[in-house]
Amino acid sequence: MNLKKIKRAIISVSDKSNLKIILPVLKKYGIEIISSGGTFNKIKNMKYQCINISNYTGLPEMLDGRIKTLHPKVHAGILNIRQNKKHKKDLIKNNIPNIDLVIVDLYPFEKKLKEKIKLKKLIEYIDIGGSALIRAAAKNFNDVTVISNINDYFSLINEIKMNRGSTSLKFRKLMSAKAFGLTAYYDSSVSNWLNSELDIKFPEKETLQGKLVKKLRYGENPHQKASLYSINDNLDIEKIHGKELSYNNYNDIYSALLILETFKKKEGAVIIKHANPCGASIENKQIKSYKNALACDPVSAFGGVLAINSMITKNLATELNKTFFEVIISRGFKKDALKILKKRKNIRLVNCSNFVFKNERKYLFFGNSLLIQDSDKILFNRKLKVVSKKKPTNKQLASLKFAFNICKFVKSNAIVLAHEKTTIGIGAGQPSRLDSCKIATKKASEFSKDKLINSVAASDAFFPFPDGVEQLIENGVKAIIQPGGSINDHKIIKAANDAGIAMIFTSTRHFNH
């Protein structure tokens, strides 16, 4: 176990709330305490013995508290290798005792950043001395124990009690790993803030931040391990009923929420299956939105994730109970609605009333590489261009814009058929755009045949050949929106003109691989 006795500790913490549970244990095992600033005052006020850092080093705190623990007597006491004879000689020569335990957290920089305090004050929350202490102790884990998180006080207490005032190598290594994780995360916060201030989106060194929220049962498949991390203090969503959310649930939930963010307030419903929308509608009345979204593909919708862009009422809940969904997400639930929905134990209810889309970038890991890009937040970045002889009606134009928006979130190659502001057929993720057209029209023919005639279609990228357009026209599509840009655009436009339908070029592509 390689036990190391703790004789001396240094404590310097911003969060002093749990000192009361650790101090009695340190006293019981006769562990000397060195401290600084507010922590020293707190310990003394709690009637525990403590040595002020200034008395220990022989130097006062200076530079308005910027210099407290940055001293050779402190860091040599932590960093020396106990079995190294030269190190021992150096310590004896300079009258420096060992420091065996470091309990230090960091200034709450992230918290103060969110509070939007003035720059001059914010800079003072960039911790230097605390980071140095933590890193020094973490480096010397063979001899020193570091505690950098208030939540680990309980683990430390158990470890000390179990080993009668000592800690094991395994425990010290674990705490060291946590400590380096903390300092890396902390430095990332500062770095990302500075890059943001300078509008640097792709810095030379990229850092990713995440706080463990929970370990999941498994990932996409049972043989894959998975965990959920937050990049902020909260997830912006709250499960209020049902079993624990799975990896796939979270993936579908956030796919749904990204679409909801594009709808008007209190308008719209979307159903997600395997990260793809299989139905969407934006009506003022939520029951109508839901029924329309469900009608697009009721077979695929079974066991999917439903997102409602408003608070769920009793009447809507009664309607929802007729179909099985794995997850129902909404901007809140009325009490009588919850009473109805909670009768199903195998359903998960999620409140997303606090959700705001904040992710500015998209990440893709593969092998030893990391791809990063801006999030696809725009719908059009250029003026729409009618390229056909026939112009779309105002009603068609509104429907085309809706379909193109949904198309953004469908896996490429993507084709979305819509009637007014409701999807009636979706073709997703096919290697061939023609196949996506066939799937979309087949779905519409099966579930919304009456709406297929005079419908509109959206494509996430250009049509390479006229065959896809011809497939849509043959099935009743009267207007098409697409980016354009194919070498065969002239043939595509001719097909539209020959059929007497409207076609719009967006010059904006929305691949979603």
C-alpha positions as CSV (number, residue, x, y, z in Angstrom):
1,M,0.0,0.0,0.0
2,N,3.0,2.3,0.5
3,L,1.5,4.2,3.4
4,K,2.7,7.8,4.1
5,K,2.1,9.4,7.5
6,I,0.7,12.9,7.5
7,K,2.4,15.1,10.0
8,R,1.8,18.5,8.5
9,A,-0.8,20.1,6.2
10,I,-1.3,23.3,4.4
11,I,-4.9,24.5,3.9
12,S,-6.0,27.4,1.7
13,V,-9.5,27.3,0.4
14,S,-12.1,29.6,-1.2
15,D,-15.0,27.3,-0.2
16,K,-14.7,27.0,3.6
17,S,-18.1,25.4,4.2
18,N,-16.7,21.9,4.9
19,L,-13.7,22.8,7.0
20,K,-15.8,21.8,10.1
21,I,-15.7,18.1,9.0
22,I,-12.0,17.8,8.2
23,L,-10.5,19.8,11.1
24,P,-11.5,17.4,13.9
25,V,-9.9,14.5,12.1
26,L,-6.7,16.4,11.5
27,K,-6.6,17.3,15.2
28,K,-7.3,13.7,16.3
29,Y,-4.2,12.5,14.4
30,G,-2.0,15.4,15.6
31,I,-1.5,16.9,12.1
32,E,-0.1,20.4,12.2
33,I,-1.9,23.0,10.1
34,I,-0.5,25.9,8.1
35,S,-2.8,28.3,6.5
36,S,-3.2,31.8,5.0
37,G,-5.6,34.7,4.7
38,G,-9.3,34.1,5.2
39,T,-8.8,30.3,5.8
40,F,-6.4,31.0,8.7
41,N,-8.9,33.3,10.3
42,K,-11.7,30.8,9.8
43,I,-9.7,28.0,11.4
44,K,-8.7,30.2,14.3
45,N,-12.3,31.3,14.8
46,M,-13.3,27.6,15.0
47,K,-10.9,27.2,17.9
48,Y,-8.3,25.0,16.1
49,Q,-4.6,25.4,16.2
50,C,-3.1,26.9,13.1
51,I,0.2,28.5,11.9
52,N,-0.1,31.6,9.8
53,I,1.7,31.3,6.5
54,S,3.5,34.6,7.1
55,N,4.9,33.3,10.4
56,Y,5.9,30.1,8.7
57,T,7.8,31.7,5.8
58,G,9.0,34.7,7.6
59,L,7.5,37.0,4.9
60,P,4.3,38.9,4.9
61,E,1.5,38.4,2.4
62,M,2.1,41.0,-0.3
63,L,0.9,42.5,-3.6
64,D,-2.7,42.6,-2.3
65,G,-2.7,38.9,-1.6
66,R,-1.1,37.8,-4.9
67,I,1.8,36.5,-3.0
68,K,1.0,34.2,0.0
69,T,2.2,30.6,-0.5
70,L,4.7,31.2,-3.3
71,H,7.8,30.6,-1.2
72,P,10.6,28.0,-1.2
73,K,9.9,26.9,2.3
74,V,6.4,25.9,1.2
75,H,7.2,24.3,-2.1
76,A,10.4,22.6,-1.1
77,G,8.4,21.1,1.8
78,I,5.9,19.7,-0.7
79,L,8.2,18.8,-3.6
80,N,11.1,17.1,-1.9
81,I,11.5,13.3,-2.5
82,R,11.5,11.8,0.9
83,Q,14.0,9.0,0.1
84,N,16.4,11.4,-1.8
85,K,19.5,12.1,0.4
86,K,20.4,15.3,-1.4
87,H,16.8,16.6,-0.9
88,K,17.0,15.7,2.8
89,K,20.3,17.7,3.1
90,D,18.8,20.7,1.3
91,L,15.8,20.7,3.7
92,I,18.0,20.3,6.8
93,K,20.3,23.1,5.7
94,N,17.5,25.5,5.1
95,N,15.4,24.4,8.1
96,I,12.4,23.3,6.0
97,P,10.0,20.7,7.3
98,N,8.0,18.3,5.1
99,I,4.4,19.2,4.1
100,D,2.5,15.9,3.6
101,L,-1.0,17.1,2.9
102,V,-2.2,20.0,0.7
103,I,-5.9,21.0,0.9
104,V,-6.4,23.8,-1.6
105,D,-9.1,24.8,-4.1
106,L,-9.0,27.6,-6.6
107,Y,-10.5,31.0,-6.9
108,P,-14.0,30.8,-8.5
109,F,-12.9,32.3,-11.9
110,E,-15.7,30.5,-13.9
111,K,-18.3,31.7,-11.5
112,K,-17.1,35.3,-11.5
113,L,-16.9,35.2,-15.3
114,K,-20.6,34.4,-15.5
115,E,-21.3,37.3,-13.1
116,K,-19.8,39.6,-15.7
117,I,-17.7,41.5,-13.2
118,K,-15.3,44.2,-14.4
119,L,-12.1,43.1,-16.1
120,K,-9.9,44.5,-13.3
121,K,-11.7,42.4,-10.7
122,L,-12.0,39.3,-12.9
123,I,-8.2,39.1,-13.4
124,E,-7.8,38.8,-9.6
125,Y,-9.8,35.6,-9.7
126,I,-7.2,33.9,-11.9
127,D,-5.5,31.7,-9.2
128,I,-1.7,31.4,-9.2
129,G,-0.6,30.3,-5.8
130,G,-3.4,27.8,-5.4
131,S,-2.6,26.2,-8.8
132,A,1.1,26.1,-7.9
133,L,0.4,24.3,-4.6
134,I,-2.0,21.8,-6.2
135,R,0.4,21.0,-9.1
136,A,3.3,20.6,-6.7
137,A,1.5,18.2,-4.4
138,A,0.0,16.3,-7.4
139,K,3.4,15.9,-8.9
140,N,4.9,14.5,-5.7
141,F,2.0,12.0,-5.2
142,N,4.5,9.3,-4.0
143,D,4.9,11.3,-0.8
144,V,2.2,13.9,-0.6
145,T,-1.6,13.8,-0.6
146,V,-3.5,16.6,-2.4
147,I,-7.2,17.4,-2.0
148,S,-8.5,19.9,-4.6
149,N,-12.2,19.3,-4.3
150,I,-14.4,19.9,-1.3
151,N,-16.3,16.7,-2.2
152,D,-13.2,14.6,-1.5
153,Y,-13.0,15.6,2.2
154,F,-15.1,12.6,3.1
155,S,-12.8,10.3,1.1
156,L,-9.8,11.8,2.8
157,I,-11.4,11.3,6.3
158,N,-12.1,7.6,5.5
159,E,-8.6,7.1,4.2
160,I,-6.9,8.7,7.2
161,K,-9.1,6.8,9.7
162,M,-8.6,3.5,7.9
163,N,-4.8,3.9,7.9
164,R,-4.4,5.6,11.2
165,G,-3.2,9.0,10.1
166,S,-1.7,7.8,6.8
167,T,-2.7,7.6,3.1
168,S,-2.1,4.8,0.6
169,L,-0.3,5.3,-2.8
170,K,-3.5,4.3,-4.7
171,F,-5.4,7.1,-2.9
172,R,-2.7,9.7,-3.5
173,K,-2.5,8.8,-7.2
174,L,-6.3,9.1,-7.5
175,M,-6.3,12.5,-5.8
176,S,-3.3,13.6,-8.0
177,A,-5.2,12.7,-11.2
178,K,-8.2,14.7,-10.0
179,A,-6.0,17.6,-9.1
180,F,-4.3,17.8,-12.6
181,G,-7.8,17.5,-14.1
182,L,-8.9,20.5,-12.1
183,T,-5.9,22.7,-13.0
184,A,-6.3,21.7,-16.7
185,Y,-10.0,22.6,-16.6
186,Y,-9.3,25.8,-14.8
187,D,-6.6,26.9,-17.2
188,S,-8.9,26.0,-20.1
189,S,-11.5,28.4,-18.7
190,V,-9.0,31.2,-18.6
191,S,-7.6,30.4,-22.0
192,N,-11.1,30.1,-23.7
193,W,-12.2,33.4,-22.1
194,L,-9.1,35.2,-23.5
195,N,-9.6,33.6,-26.9
196,S,-13.2,34.7,-26.8
197,E,-12.2,38.2,-25.9
198,L,-9.9,38.3,-28.9
199,D,-12.5,36.5,-31.2
200,I,-10.0,33.6,-31.8
201,K,-12.2,30.6,-32.8
202,F,-9.4,28.2,-33.7
203,P,-6.4,28.7,-31.3
204,E,-3.1,27.0,-31.7
205,K,-3.8,24.8,-28.7
206,E,-7.4,23.7,-28.4
207,T,-8.8,22.8,-24.9
208,L,-12.1,21.1,-24.2
209,Q,-13.9,21.5,-20.9
210,G,-16.3,19.1,-19.2
211,K,-17.6,18.3,-15.8
212,L,-18.8,14.8,-15.1
213,V,-22.5,14.8,-14.4
214,K,-23.1,11.0,-14.3
215,K,-21.9,7.7,-15.6
216,L,-24.4,6.2,-18.0
217,R,-25.4,2.5,-18.1
218,Y,-23.7,2.2,-21.5
219,G,-23.2,4.1,-24.7
220,E,-25.0,3.5,-28.1
221,N,-24.6,-0.2,-27.5
222,P,-24.3,-2.3,-24.3
223,H,-20.6,-3.1,-24.9
224,Q,-19.7,0.6,-25.0
225,K,-19.1,2.6,-21.8
226,A,-20.4,6.1,-21.6
227,S,-20.7,9.2,-19.3
228,L,-22.4,12.5,-19.5
229,Y,-20.4,15.7,-19.0
230,S,-21.6,19.3,-18.8
231,I,-19.6,22.2,-20.2
232,N,-21.4,24.5,-17.9
233,D,-22.7,24.4,-14.3
234,N,-26.0,22.8,-15.5
235,L,-27.4,20.9,-18.4
236,D,-30.4,23.2,-19.0
237,I,-32.7,20.2,-18.9
238,E,-34.3,18.3,-16.0
239,K,-35.7,14.8,-16.0
240,I,-38.7,14.9,-13.8
241,H,-40.1,11.4,-14.2
242,G,-39.1,7.9,-15.4
243,K,-36.0,5.8,-15.8
244,E,-32.5,7.2,-16.1
245,L,-31.8,8.8,-19.5
246,S,-29.5,6.7,-21.8
247,Y,-26.7,7.8,-24.1
248,N,-29.1,7.5,-27.1
249,N,-31.8,9.4,-25.2
250,Y,-29.5,12.4,-24.6
251,N,-28.4,12.3,-28.2
252,D,-32.0,12.4,-29.4
253,I,-33.0,15.0,-26.8
254,Y,-30.4,17.4,-28.0
255,S,-31.2,16.8,-31.6
256,A,-34.8,17.7,-30.8
257,L,-33.9,20.8,-28.8
258,L,-31.7,22.2,-31.6
259,I,-34.8,22.1,-33.8
260,L,-37.1,23.6,-31.2
261,E,-34.7,26.5,-30.9
262,T,-35.5,27.4,-34.5
263,F,-39.3,27.6,-33.9
264,K,-41.2,30.6,-32.7
265,K,-42.1,30.7,-29.0
266,K,-44.9,28.3,-27.9
267,E,-45.1,26.9,-31.5
268,G,-44.2,23.6,-32.9
269,A,-43.6,19.9,-32.2
270,V,-40.9,17.5,-33.5
271,I,-40.4,13.8,-33.2
272,I,-36.9,12.4,-33.3
273,K,-35.8,8.8,-34.0
274,H,-32.1,7.9,-34.0
275,A,-31.1,11.5,-34.1
276,N,-33.2,12.1,-37.2
277,P,-36.5,14.0,-37.3
278,C,-39.3,11.8,-38.4
279,G,-42.0,14.4,-38.1
280,A,-42.3,18.1,-37.4
281,S,-45.0,20.8,-37.5
282,I,-45.3,24.4,-36.5
283,E,-48.9,25.3,-35.7
284,N,-50.2,27.8,-33.1
285,K,-52.2,25.1,-31.5
286,Q,-49.9,22.5,-29.9
287,I,-52.3,19.6,-30.3
288,K,-52.5,20.2,-34.0
289,S,-48.7,20.5,-34.2
290,Y,-48.3,17.2,-32.4
291,K,-50.9,15.4,-34.5
292,N,-49.4,16.7,-37.7
293,A,-45.9,15.7,-36.7
294,L,-47.1,12.2,-35.7
295,A,-49.0,11.7,-39.0
296,C,-45.7,12.2,-41.0
297,D,-44.4,8.8,-39.9
298,P,-46.3,7.2,-37.0
299,V,-44.5,3.9,-37.4
300,S,-41.0,5.5,-36.9
301,A,-42.4,7.7,-34.2
302,F,-43.2,4.7,-32.0
303,G,-40.6,4.6,-29.2
304,G,-39.1,7.9,-30.3
305,V,-38.4,11.3,-28.6
306,L,-41.1,13.9,-28.8
307,A,-40.4,17.6,-28.1
308,I,-43.2,20.1,-27.6
309,N,-42.2,23.8,-27.8
310,S,-44.6,24.9,-24.9
311,M,-46.0,23.7,-21.6
312,I,-48.0,20.5,-21.9
313,T,-51.6,20.8,-20.9
314,K,-54.1,18.1,-19.7
315,N,-55.7,17.8,-23.1
316,L,-52.4,17.4,-24.9
317,A,-51.2,14.9,-22.3
318,T,-54.4,12.8,-22.9
319,E,-53.6,12.8,-26.6
320,L,-49.9,11.9,-26.0
321,N,-50.8,8.9,-23.9
322,K,-52.2,7.2,-27.0
323,T,-48.7,6.7,-28.4
324,F,-45.6,5.3,-26.8
325,F,-42.6,7.6,-26.6
326,E,-39.3,6.9,-24.9
327,V,-39.0,10.6,-23.9
328,I,-41.3,13.6,-23.9
329,I,-39.6,17.0,-23.7
330,S,-41.4,20.2,-23.2
331,R,-41.1,23.8,-21.9
332,G,-42.9,22.6,-18.7
333,F,-45.9,20.4,-17.6
334,K,-49.2,21.4,-16.0
335,K,-49.9,19.5,-12.8
336,D,-52.9,17.6,-14.3
337,A,-50.8,16.8,-17.3
338,L,-48.1,15.3,-15.2
339,K,-50.7,13.2,-13.3
340,I,-51.7,11.6,-16.6
341,L,-48.3,11.1,-18.1
342,K,-46.7,9.7,-14.9
343,K,-49.1,6.7,-15.0
344,R,-46.6,5.3,-17.5
345,K,-43.6,4.1,-15.6
346,N,-41.5,3.4,-18.8
347,I,-41.8,7.0,-20.1
348,R,-39.2,9.7,-19.4
349,L,-40.4,13.3,-18.9
350,V,-37.9,16.1,-19.4
351,N,-38.3,19.8,-18.7
352,C,-36.3,22.0,-21.1
353,S,-37.8,25.4,-20.1
354,N,-34.3,26.7,-19.3
355,F,-32.6,25.4,-22.4
356,V,-30.7,27.9,-24.5
357,F,-28.5,26.9,-27.5
358,K,-25.0,28.0,-26.5
359,N,-22.7,25.6,-28.4
360,E,-20.7,27.7,-30.9
361,R,-18.8,24.8,-32.3
362,K,-19.1,21.2,-33.3
363,Y,-16.5,18.5,-32.5
364,L,-15.7,15.2,-34.2
365,F,-13.1,12.8,-32.8
366,F,-11.6,10.0,-34.9
367,G,-8.3,8.2,-34.3
368,N,-5.7,10.7,-33.0
369,S,-7.4,13.6,-34.7
370,L,-10.0,16.2,-33.8
371,L,-12.2,18.1,-36.3
372,I,-13.7,21.3,-35.2
373,Q,-16.1,23.6,-37.0
374,D,-18.6,26.4,-36.3
375,S,-22.1,25.2,-35.4
376,D,-24.6,25.5,-38.3
377,K,-26.7,28.2,-36.9
378,I,-27.9,30.1,-40.0
379,L,-30.6,29.1,-42.4
380,F,-29.7,31.3,-45.4
381,N,-26.6,33.3,-45.8
382,R,-27.6,34.7,-49.2
383,K,-30.7,36.1,-50.8
384,L,-33.1,33.4,-52.2
385,K,-33.1,33.2,-56.0
386,V,-36.1,32.0,-58.0
387,V,-34.5,30.1,-60.9
388,S,-37.6,28.7,-62.5
389,K,-40.1,30.5,-64.8
390,K,-42.9,29.8,-62.2
391,K,-42.6,31.8,-59.0
392,P,-43.7,30.2,-55.7
393,T,-46.8,31.6,-54.0
394,N,-46.4,33.2,-50.6
395,K,-47.9,30.1,-49.0
396,Q,-45.5,27.9,-50.9
397,L,-42.6,30.1,-49.9
398,A,-43.4,29.8,-46.2
399,S,-43.7,26.1,-46.6
400,L,-40.4,25.9,-48.5
401,K,-38.5,27.8,-45.8
402,F,-40.0,25.5,-43.1
403,A,-39.0,22.4,-45.0
404,F,-35.4,23.7,-45.6
405,N,-35.1,24.5,-41.9
406,I,-36.0,20.9,-41.0
407,C,-33.7,19.6,-43.7
408,K,-30.8,21.2,-41.8
409,F,-31.2,18.6,-39.0
410,V,-31.8,15.5,-41.2
411,K,-28.7,13.3,-41.9
412,S,-27.4,13.8,-45.4
413,N,-28.4,13.2,-48.1
414,A,-31.6,14.9,-46.9
415,I,-34.9,15.4,-48.6
416,V,-37.9,16.8,-46.7
417,L,-41.4,17.0,-48.1
418,A,-43.9,19.4,-46.5
419,H,-47.5,20.5,-46.8
420,E,-47.9,24.0,-45.5
421,K,-45.8,24.0,-42.3
422,T,-45.8,20.2,-41.6
423,T,-43.5,17.5,-42.8
424,I,-45.2,14.7,-44.7
425,G,-42.2,12.7,-45.9
426,I,-38.5,12.6,-44.9
427,G,-35.6,10.8,-46.7
428,A,-32.5,10.7,-44.5
429,G,-28.9,9.5,-44.6
430,Q,-28.7,7.8,-48.0
431,P,-25.6,7.7,-50.1
432,S,-27.7,8.6,-53.1
433,R,-29.9,11.7,-53.2
434,L,-32.3,9.9,-55.5
435,D,-32.8,7.2,-52.9
436,S,-33.6,9.9,-50.3
437,C,-36.2,11.3,-52.8
438,K,-37.7,7.8,-53.2
439,I,-37.9,7.2,-49.4
440,A,-39.4,10.6,-48.8
441,T,-42.1,10.2,-51.4
442,K,-42.8,6.6,-50.4
443,K,-43.3,7.8,-46.7
444,A,-45.6,10.6,-47.9
445,S,-47.6,8.2,-50.2
446,E,-48.1,5.8,-47.3
447,F,-49.1,8.2,-44.5
448,S,-50.1,11.5,-46.2
449,K,-51.1,10.7,-49.8
450,D,-53.8,13.4,-49.9
451,K,-51.2,16.0,-49.0
452,L,-48.5,14.8,-51.4
453,I,-50.2,16.5,-54.3
454,N,-49.3,20.2,-54.3
455,S,-46.6,19.6,-51.6
456,V,-43.1,21.2,-51.5
457,A,-39.7,19.7,-51.2
458,A,-36.4,20.8,-49.7
459,S,-32.9,19.3,-50.3
460,D,-29.9,20.0,-48.1
461,A,-27.5,20.1,-51.0
462,F,-27.8,20.4,-54.8
463,F,-29.2,17.7,-57.1
464,P,-26.4,16.2,-59.2
465,F,-28.8,14.9,-61.8
466,P,-32.4,15.6,-62.8
467,D,-33.6,12.1,-61.6
468,G,-34.2,13.2,-58.0
469,V,-36.2,16.2,-59.1
470,E,-38.2,14.1,-61.6
471,Q,-39.0,11.6,-58.8
472,L,-40.4,14.4,-56.7
473,I,-42.4,16.0,-59.6
474,E,-43.9,12.6,-60.5
475,N,-45.3,12.3,-57.0
476,G,-47.0,15.7,-56.9
477,V,-44.3,18.1,-55.6
478,K,-45.1,21.7,-56.9
479,A,-42.1,23.7,-55.5
480,I,-38.5,22.8,-54.6
481,I,-35.9,24.6,-52.6
482,Q,-32.3,23.6,-52.8
483,P,-28.8,25.2,-52.7
484,G,-27.9,24.8,-56.4
485,G,-24.4,24.7,-57.6
486,S,-24.4,21.5,-59.7
487,I,-22.7,21.4,-63.1
488,N,-26.1,20.1,-64.2
489,D,-28.1,23.0,-62.7
490,H,-29.3,23.9,-66.2
491,K,-30.8,20.4,-66.6
492,I,-32.4,20.6,-63.1
493,I,-34.0,23.9,-63.9
494,K,-35.2,22.7,-67.2
495,A,-36.9,19.7,-65.5
496,A,-38.7,22.2,-63.2
497,N,-39.8,24.4,-66.0
498,D,-41.0,21.5,-68.2
499,A,-43.2,20.4,-65.2
500,G,-44.3,23.9,-64.5
501,I,-43.1,23.9,-60.9
502,A,-41.3,26.6,-58.9
503,M,-37.7,26.2,-57.9
504,I,-35.6,28.3,-55.5
505,F,-31.8,28.3,-55.1
506,T,-30.5,29.2,-51.6
507,S,-26.8,29.1,-52.3
508,T,-26.6,27.8,-48.7
509,R,-25.8,24.1,-48.1
510,H,-26.7,22.2,-44.9
511,F,-24.8,18.9,-44.9
512,N,-25.3,17.0,-41.6
513,H,-23.2,13.9,-41.6
